[in-house]
Amino acid sequence: MSFSIGIVGLPNVGKSTLFKALTKKQIDIANYPFCTIEPNKGIVLVPDERLEKLSSLSSSEKTIHTTIEFVDIAGLVKGAHKGEGLGNKFLHNIREVDAICHVVRNFHTGNIIHVDGKVDPAHDVEVIDIELAFADLETVDKHLPKLKDKLKSAKSKEEKDLRKITELLETKIKPELENGTALRKMDLTEEDQGLIKYLNFLTNKPMIYLLNIDEEKINEQTDIPKLKDEVVVPICAKVEADLADLSPEDAEEYLSELGIKNSGLDNIILESYKLLNLISFLTTGPKESRAWTITRGMKAPQAAGKIHGDFERGFIAVEIINWKDLVDAGSEVAAKEKGLIKLEGKEYVVQDGDSCNFRFSV
């Protein structure tokens, strides 16, 4: 299971520089608004030290990481929903992503032009949040007439659901969106979420705010009251760009010199996993060692199904050991001798870092 993250923000906040650094993919970067016209897409391997150690232990021929797709769209401006700048025509490119990263400018150095003439993170956050809300409002306004037409000929169960969706959109969601409120901040029930899931509302997606800061302030705390209750990842796109050009060894040394434990990419991935409630289990052997991303709380048969449908359908049991216990034991044989490998059944909930060997019948 891979997942995708859409990158949004005003023009010239560092989105494309950050995208290039994250994906190490050459794209057009220039000091003027709307440089990015078509969306850029890049696949990133999720770094996982656990996987690397298991691969070394098993002398695996291949090491297969899980991946993230980043989608970088054109810069938005105030009034995009009215057609200002490039309008919101490119927002459909991130309707299908799992989460959104909003890159917010808080760097002052250099000669990069700010689209509004001044650096004001709180204002920039508000501009993009409102544009996303109005993009969702446009979806509501387009969809309501279609729902009402369907209601005229709907019967029984279908009619009941259509009425629920129509009422929800008209009486709760639309008024809140008109005030610029994101769906993820509305008091929606699990049933409500199920009814509107197919509409792929942008403001209903988990949001990470990436605060693009000056290099010299990389270890300083930045207080932006408007982001107090949000997930904020301080990041310096310039440093990430420098890291992208270094070898793994040199990059590690550079981070150490800066007093940073993790790169911006690592922090984005960490926060994304938390937001999306994801974990990874591992499989290892001579042919390959591989990371598999699943939703937290998933039981063993469903986790097995991520590898192959036959594994889930014919699930018998799973041999489980924590990856570190396996590495410390030195081999699977040694781990079994020490009683570290447990046999679990259909009700076992897979844990982050589990090394799994599934038993199944065809």
Kinemage of the C-alpha trace (Angstrom):
@kinemage 1
@onewidth
@group {chain A} dominant
@subgroup {mainchain}
@vectorlist {calphas} color= white
{ca met a 1} P 0.000 0.000 0.000
{ca ser a 2} L 1.447 3.305 -1.066
{ca phe a 3} L -0.180 6.653 -0.421
{ca ser a 4} L -0.179 10.093 -1.977
{ca ile a 5} L 0.272 13.635 -0.703
{ca gly a 6} L -0.758 16.798 -2.530
{ca ile a 7} L 1.419 19.888 -2.122
{ca val a 8} L -0.385 23.242 -2.168
{ca gly a 9} L 0.493 26.839 -1.335
{ca leu a 10} L 0.788 30.337 -2.715
{ca pro a 11} L 3.235 31.000 -5.558
{ca asn a 12} L 6.916 31.335 -4.576
{ca val a 13} L 6.645 29.744 -1.120
{ca gly a 14} L 9.124 26.994 -1.973
{ca lys a 15} L 6.756 24.251 -3.138
{ca ser a 16} L 8.663 23.323 -6.270
{ca thr a 17} L 12.055 23.574 -4.566
{ca leu a 18} L 10.775 21.295 -1.828
{ca phe a 19} L 9.246 18.912 -4.357
{ca lys a 20} L 12.530 18.648 -6.240
{ca ala a 21} L 14.393 17.993 -2.996
{ca leu a 22} L 11.949 15.331 -1.858
{ca thr a 23} L 11.779 13.489 -5.146
{ca lys a 24} L 15.217 14.398 -6.536
{ca lys a 25} L 13.389 15.054 -9.787
{ca gln a 26} L 14.422 17.972 -11.985
{ca ile a 27} L 11.514 20.346 -12.573
{ca asp a 28} L 11.083 23.953 -13.621
{ca ile a 29} L 11.852 26.328 -10.758
{ca ala a 30} L 11.869 30.073 -11.320
{ca asn a 31} L 11.395 33.281 -9.397
{ca tyr a 32} L 7.995 34.253 -10.692
{ca pro a 33} L 4.404 33.247 -9.917
{ca phe a 34} L 2.762 30.271 -11.623
{ca cys a 35} L 6.011 28.654 -12.728
{ca thr a 36} L 4.385 25.267 -12.156
{ca ile a 37} L 1.570 24.968 -14.701
{ca glu a 38} L 0.943 21.248 -15.034
{ca pro a 39} L 1.087 19.197 -11.823
{ca asn a 40} L 4.409 17.514 -11.103
{ca lys a 41} L 4.299 13.987 -9.726
{ca gly a 42} L 7.104 12.075 -8.069
{ca ile a 43} L 7.429 8.768 -6.262
{ca val a 44} L 9.511 8.677 -3.073
{ca leu a 45} L 10.778 5.594 -1.276
{ca val a 46} L 9.899 5.626 2.411
{ca pro a 47} L 13.168 5.260 4.333
{ca asp a 48} L 13.020 2.430 6.877
{ca glu a 49} L 16.062 1.474 8.907
{ca arg a 50} L 14.240 -1.636 10.160
{ca leu a 51} L 13.840 -2.934 6.629
{ca glu a 52} L 17.485 -2.341 5.785
{ca lys a 53} L 18.635 -4.303 8.829
{ca leu a 54} L 16.316 -7.215 8.093
{ca ser a 55} L 17.489 -7.265 4.487
{ca ser a 56} L 21.096 -7.431 5.659
{ca leu a 57} L 20.242 -10.196 8.126
{ca ser a 58} L 18.535 -12.279 5.435
{ca ser a 59} L 21.075 -11.425 2.697
{ca ser a 60} L 18.055 -10.516 0.572
{ca glu a 61} L 18.467 -10.176 -3.175
{ca lys a 62} L 16.022 -7.242 -3.175
{ca thr a 63} L 14.934 -4.646 -0.650
{ca ile a 64} L 11.518 -3.156 -1.443
{ca his a 65} L 10.360 -0.039 0.387
{ca thr a 66} L 6.838 1.282 0.488
{ca thr a 67} L 6.344 4.526 -1.451
{ca ile a 68} L 4.697 7.939 -1.325
{ca glu a 69} L 3.539 9.855 -4.381
{ca phe a 70} L 3.906 13.625 -4.120
{ca val a 71} L 1.731 15.807 -6.353
{ca asp a 72} L 2.822 19.450 -6.704
{ca ile a 73} L 0.177 21.724 -8.252
{ca ala a 74} L 0.320 25.297 -9.478
{ca gly a 75} L 0.441 28.051 -6.872
{ca leu a 76} L -2.939 29.355 -5.734
{ca val a 77} L -3.750 32.990 -5.036
{ca lys a 78} L -6.507 34.847 -3.253
{ca gly a 79} L -9.628 34.707 -5.409
{ca ala a 80} L -8.633 31.496 -7.186
{ca his a 81} L -12.200 30.243 -6.839
{ca lys a 82} L -13.275 33.292 -8.884
{ca gly a 83} L -10.681 32.619 -11.565
{ca glu a 84} L -7.846 34.790 -10.253
{ca gly a 85} L -4.346 33.668 -11.251
{ca leu a 86} L -4.721 30.206 -12.728
{ca gly a 87} L -7.979 29.709 -10.854
{ca asn a 88} L -8.646 26.492 -8.979
{ca lys a 89} L -8.753 24.379 -12.170
{ca phe a 90} L -5.769 22.333 -10.989
{ca leu a 91} L -7.249 21.404 -7.618
{ca his a 92} L -8.896 18.374 -9.202
{ca asn a 93} L -5.388 16.919 -9.440
{ca ile a 94} L -5.326 16.419 -5.675
{ca arg a 95} L -8.919 15.264 -5.180
{ca glu a 96} L -7.660 11.695 -4.993
{ca val a 97} L -4.691 12.193 -2.634
{ca asp a 98} L -4.711 10.810 0.895
{ca ala a 99} L -3.419 13.964 2.608
{ca ile a 100} L -2.473 17.548 1.780
{ca cys a 101} L 0.722 19.417 2.625
{ca his a 102} L 0.284 23.179 2.697
{ca val a 103} L 3.675 24.849 2.255
{ca val a 104} L 3.680 28.171 4.115
{ca arg a 105} L 6.418 30.747 3.582
{ca asn a 106} L 8.246 31.976 6.661
{ca phe a 107} L 11.675 32.686 5.136
{ca his a 108} L 12.880 36.212 4.531
{ca thr a 109} L 16.329 35.768 2.992
{ca gly a 110} L 17.088 35.880 -0.712
{ca asn a 111} L 15.358 37.802 -3.482
{ca ile a 112} L 12.317 35.574 -3.936
{ca ile a 113} L 9.225 37.662 -4.663
{ca his a 114} L 6.205 37.128 -2.421
{ca val a 115} L 2.978 37.272 -4.403
{ca asp a 116} L 1.420 39.670 -1.851
{ca gly a 117} L 4.587 41.704 -1.322
{ca lys a 118} L 5.192 40.661 2.302
{ca val a 119} L 5.889 37.554 4.370
{ca asp a 120} L 2.872 36.867 6.595
{ca pro a 121} L 2.373 33.125 7.379
{ca ala a 122} L -0.961 33.542 9.180
{ca his a 123} L -2.413 35.497 6.263
{ca asp a 124} L -1.110 32.975 3.734
{ca val a 125} L -2.636 30.077 5.697
{ca glu a 126} L -5.990 31.838 5.716
{ca val a 127} L -5.881 32.533 1.972
{ca ile a 128} L -5.284 28.900 0.997
{ca asp a 129} L -7.684 27.501 3.605
{ca ile a 130} L -10.454 29.729 2.255
{ca glu a 131} L -9.689 28.803 -1.359
{ca leu a 132} L -9.875 25.085 -0.527
{ca ala a 133} L -13.151 25.644 1.324
{ca phe a 134} L -14.621 27.542 -1.624
{ca ala a 135} L -13.461 24.807 -4.005
{ca asp a 136} L -15.444 22.357 -1.865
{ca leu a 137} L -18.389 24.758 -1.838
{ca glu a 138} L -18.329 24.702 -5.633
{ca thr a 139} L -18.506 20.887 -5.463
{ca val a 140} L -21.561 21.137 -3.181
{ca asp a 141} L -23.302 23.637 -5.456
{ca lys a 142} L -22.707 21.461 -8.510
{ca his a 143} L -23.790 18.270 -6.782
{ca leu a 144} L -26.984 19.365 -5.013
{ca pro a 145} L -29.073 19.810 -8.201
{ca lys a 146} L -28.004 16.327 -9.344
{ca leu a 147} L -29.080 14.842 -6.000
{ca lys a 148} L -32.462 16.530 -6.215
{ca asp a 149} L -32.979 15.210 -9.747
{ca lys a 150} L -32.168 11.675 -8.591
{ca leu a 151} L -34.614 12.006 -5.702
{ca lys a 152} L -37.501 12.438 -8.143
{ca ser a 153} L -37.129 8.874 -9.390
{ca ala a 154} L -35.431 7.217 -6.403
{ca lys a 155} L -37.028 4.373 -4.461
{ca ser a 156} L -36.832 2.952 -0.902
{ca lys a 157} L -33.241 2.633 0.435
{ca glu a 158} L -31.719 4.794 -2.308
{ca glu a 159} L -34.216 7.568 -1.584
{ca lys a 160} L -33.413 7.482 2.137
{ca asp a 161} L -29.662 7.859 1.531
{ca leu a 162} L -30.135 10.577 -1.084
{ca arg a 163} L -32.296 12.582 1.324
{ca lys a 164} L -29.697 12.200 4.072
{ca ile a 165} L -26.892 13.413 1.797
{ca thr a 166} L -28.967 16.309 0.463
{ca glu a 167} L -29.955 17.466 3.942
{ca leu a 168} L -26.382 17.120 5.200
{ca leu a 169} L -24.987 19.192 2.337
{ca glu a 170} L -27.683 21.865 2.507
{ca thr a 171} L -28.122 22.374 6.237
{ca lys a 172} L -24.664 21.694 7.655
{ca ile a 173} L -21.803 21.468 5.193
{ca lys a 174} L -22.686 24.313 2.821
{ca pro a 175} L -23.209 26.977 5.554
{ca glu a 176} L -19.932 25.999 7.233
{ca leu a 177} L -17.996 26.088 3.947
{ca glu a 178} L -19.442 29.530 3.192
{ca asn a 179} L -17.769 30.665 6.425
{ca gly a 180} L -14.474 29.142 5.320
{ca thr a 181} L -14.642 26.204 7.763
{ca ala a 182} L -12.895 22.989 6.700
{ca leu a 183} L -14.943 19.785 6.754
{ca arg a 184} L -12.342 18.094 8.960
{ca lys a 185} L -13.205 20.676 11.640
{ca met a 186} L -16.947 20.134 11.394
{ca asp a 187} L -18.725 17.872 13.851
{ca leu a 188} L -19.476 15.117 11.345
{ca thr a 189} L -20.500 11.643 12.473
{ca glu a 190} L -19.080 8.414 11.108
{ca glu a 191} L -22.310 7.989 9.146
{ca asp a 192} L -21.971 11.509 7.734
{ca gln a 193} L -18.427 10.759 6.608
{ca gly a 194} L -19.576 7.561 4.908
{ca leu a 195} L -22.301 9.393 3.011
{ca ile a 196} L -20.002 12.102 1.587
{ca lys a 197} L -16.828 10.073 1.070
{ca tyr a 198} L -17.404 9.727 -2.684
{ca leu a 199} L -17.285 13.526 -3.115
{ca asn a 200} L -13.577 13.664 -2.144
{ca phe a 201} L -13.812 17.026 -0.401
{ca leu a 202} L -10.409 18.723 -0.197
{ca thr a 203} L -10.972 20.183 3.277
{ca asn a 204} L -11.915 16.756 4.612
{ca lys a 205} L -8.419 15.418 3.975
{ca pro a 206} L -5.774 15.353 6.720
{ca met a 207} L -3.637 18.505 6.520
{ca ile a 208} L 0.018 19.048 7.335
{ca tyr a 209} L 1.392 22.576 7.353
{ca leu a 210} L 5.011 22.759 6.181
{ca leu a 211} L 6.549 25.954 7.493
{ca asn a 212} L 9.377 26.885 5.119
{ca ile a 213} L 11.847 28.737 7.318
{ca asp a 214} L 15.218 30.506 7.001
{ca glu a 215} L 18.259 28.250 7.289
{ca glu a 216} L 19.653 30.193 10.255
{ca lys a 217} L 16.394 29.672 12.180
{ca ile a 218} L 16.172 25.949 11.595
{ca asn a 219} L 16.511 25.090 15.287
{ca glu a 220} L 14.320 27.898 16.611
{ca gln a 221} L 10.710 27.567 17.763
{ca thr a 222} L 8.284 29.521 15.604
{ca asp a 223} L 5.037 30.656 17.177
{ca ile a 224} L 2.153 31.165 14.763
{ca pro a 225} L -1.055 31.239 16.847
{ca lys a 226} L -3.260 30.374 13.864
{ca leu a 227} L -1.461 27.021 13.580
{ca lys a 228} L -1.576 26.257 17.301
{ca asp a 229} L -3.858 23.219 16.987
{ca glu a 230} L -2.552 22.047 13.609
{ca val a 231} L 0.156 19.576 12.559
{ca val a 232} L 3.134 21.792 11.711
{ca val a 233} L 6.463 20.572 10.322
{ca pro a 234} L 9.203 23.246 10.244
{ca ile a 235} L 11.317 22.695 7.154
{ca cys a 236} L 13.950 24.595 5.192
{ca ala a 237} L 13.526 23.886 1.486
{ca lys a 238} L 17.037 25.190 0.835
{ca val a 239} L 18.555 22.679 3.274
{ca glu a 240} L 16.447 19.876 1.781
{ca ala a 241} L 17.685 20.856 -1.686
{ca asp a 242} L 21.288 20.719 -0.448
{ca leu a 243} L 20.685 17.313 1.168
{ca ala a 244} L 19.263 15.939 -2.069
{ca asp a 245} L 22.605 16.499 -3.789
{ca leu a 246} L 24.649 14.677 -1.115
{ca ser a 247} L 25.477 11.019 -0.590
{ca pro a 248} L 23.685 9.331 2.355
{ca glu a 249} L 26.880 9.530 4.426
{ca asp a 250} L 27.473 13.218 3.660
{ca ala a 251} L 23.793 14.006 4.234
{ca glu a 252} L 23.944 12.409 7.680
{ca glu a 253} L 27.052 14.451 8.530
{ca tyr a 254} L 25.397 17.645 7.256
{ca leu a 255} L 22.307 17.040 9.417
{ca ser a 256} L 24.563 16.456 12.412
{ca glu a 257} L 26.366 19.758 11.796
{ca leu a 258} L 23.003 21.545 11.667
{ca gly a 259} L 21.870 19.859 14.867
{ca ile a 260} L 18.937 18.166 13.117
{ca lys a 261} L 17.974 14.580 13.857
{ca asn a 262} L 15.752 13.920 10.819
{ca ser a 263} L 15.480 15.420 7.360
{ca gly a 264} L 12.334 17.242 6.340
{ca leu a 265} L 11.289 14.234 4.263
{ca asp a 266} L 11.561 11.932 7.288
{ca asn a 267} L 9.450 14.314 9.363
{ca ile a 268} L 6.800 14.621 6.642
{ca ile a 269} L 6.567 10.836 6.392
{ca leu a 270} L 6.388 10.428 10.166
{ca glu a 271} L 3.583 12.961 10.510
{ca ser a 272} L 1.766 11.558 7.465
{ca tyr a 273} L 1.747 8.079 8.982
{ca lys a 274} L 0.333 9.484 12.223
{ca leu a 275} L -2.346 11.526 10.447
{ca leu a 276} L -3.446 8.658 8.227
{ca asn a 277} L -3.263 6.114 11.053
{ca leu a 278} L -0.777 3.955 9.147
{ca ile a 279} L 1.855 1.443 10.251
{ca ser a 280} L 4.222 -0.922 8.451
{ca phe a 281} L 4.809 -4.626 8.880
{ca leu a 282} L 7.773 -6.393 7.296
{ca thr a 283} L 8.524 -9.617 5.474
{ca thr a 284} L 12.039 -10.906 4.993
{ca gly a 285} L 13.852 -13.770 3.323
{ca pro a 286} L 16.675 -14.584 0.875
{ca lys a 287} L 14.709 -13.407 -2.166
{ca glu a 288} L 13.481 -10.101 -0.751
{ca ser a 289} L 12.818 -8.014 2.305
{ca arg a 290} L 9.788 -5.752 1.997
{ca ala a 291} L 7.784 -3.165 3.920
{ca trp a 292} L 3.976 -3.264 3.721
{ca thr a 293} L 1.918 -0.273 4.829
{ca ile a 294} L -1.478 -0.953 6.409
{ca thr a 295} L -4.045 0.846 8.550
{ca arg a 296} L -3.435 0.607 12.290
{ca gly a 297} L -5.727 -1.959 13.889
{ca met a 298} L -5.819 -4.271 10.875
{ca lys a 299} L -6.025 -7.977 11.683
{ca ala a 300} L -3.650 -10.601 10.334
{ca pro a 301} L -5.833 -11.992 7.479
{ca gln a 302} L -6.452 -8.507 6.061
{ca ala a 303} L -2.766 -7.648 6.369
{ca ala a 304} L -1.945 -10.878 4.524
{ca gly a 305} L -4.338 -9.760 1.796
{ca lys a 306} L -2.115 -6.744 1.126
{ca ile a 307} L 0.497 -9.207 -0.119
{ca his a 308} L -1.923 -11.331 -2.156
{ca gly a 309} L -5.636 -12.029 -2.104
{ca asp a 310} L -4.960 -15.782 -1.815
{ca phe a 311} L -3.124 -15.137 1.477
{ca glu a 312} L -6.268 -13.625 2.989
{ca arg a 313} L -8.708 -16.139 1.531
{ca gly a 314} L -6.639 -19.138 2.630
{ca phe a 315} L -5.259 -17.642 5.857
{ca ile a 316} L -4.329 -20.235 8.481
{ca ala a 317} L -1.955 -18.442 10.876
{ca val a 318} L 0.950 -16.023 11.009
{ca glu a 319} L 4.379 -16.327 12.596
{ca ile a 320} L 5.154 -13.041 14.325
{ca ile a 321} L 8.330 -11.522 15.744
{ca asn a 322} L 9.286 -7.915 16.354
{ca trp a 323} L 11.905 -6.855 13.797
{ca lys a 324} L 14.453 -5.865 16.466
{ca asp a 325} L 14.092 -9.152 18.334
{ca leu a 326} L 14.792 -10.944 15.055
{ca val a 327} L 17.855 -8.814 14.316
{ca asp a 328} L 19.165 -9.219 17.882
{ca ala a 329} L 18.659 -12.999 17.687
{ca gly a 330} L 20.832 -13.089 14.586
{ca ser a 331} L 18.671 -15.480 12.554
{ca glu a 332} L 15.183 -16.954 12.321
{ca val a 333} L 16.484 -20.292 13.596
{ca ala a 334} L 18.021 -18.652 16.676
{ca ala a 335} L 14.834 -16.654 17.271
{ca lys a 336} L 12.753 -19.864 17.205
{ca glu a 337} L 15.144 -21.572 19.617
{ca lys a 338} L 14.673 -18.668 22.030
{ca gly a 339} L 10.901 -18.835 21.698
{ca leu a 340} L 10.689 -15.314 20.249
{ca ile a 341} L 8.505 -16.235 17.282
{ca lys a 342} L 4.815 -16.555 18.131
{ca leu a 343} L 2.064 -18.235 16.132
{ca glu a 344} L -1.068 -16.082 15.937
{ca gly a 345} L -4.506 -16.611 14.424
{ca lys a 346} L -7.211 -14.624 12.650
{ca glu a 347} L -7.869 -12.218 15.522
{ca tyr a 348} L -4.275 -11.044 15.866
{ca val a 349} L -3.893 -7.290 15.298
{ca val a 350} L -0.688 -6.613 13.383
{ca gln a 351} L 1.695 -4.208 15.134
{ca asp a 352} L 4.089 -1.653 13.674
{ca gly a 353} L 7.448 -3.333 13.092
{ca asp a 354} L 6.133 -6.902 13.111
{ca ser a 355} L 8.086 -9.292 10.908
{ca cys a 356} L 5.459 -11.647 9.497
{ca asn a 357} L 5.488 -15.069 7.891
{ca phe a 358} L 1.955 -15.982 6.799
{ca arg a 359} L 0.688 -19.536 6.542
{ca phe a 360} L -2.141 -20.132 4.091
{ca ser a 361} L -3.782 -22.829 2.004
{ca val a 362} L -4.584 -22.494 -1.677
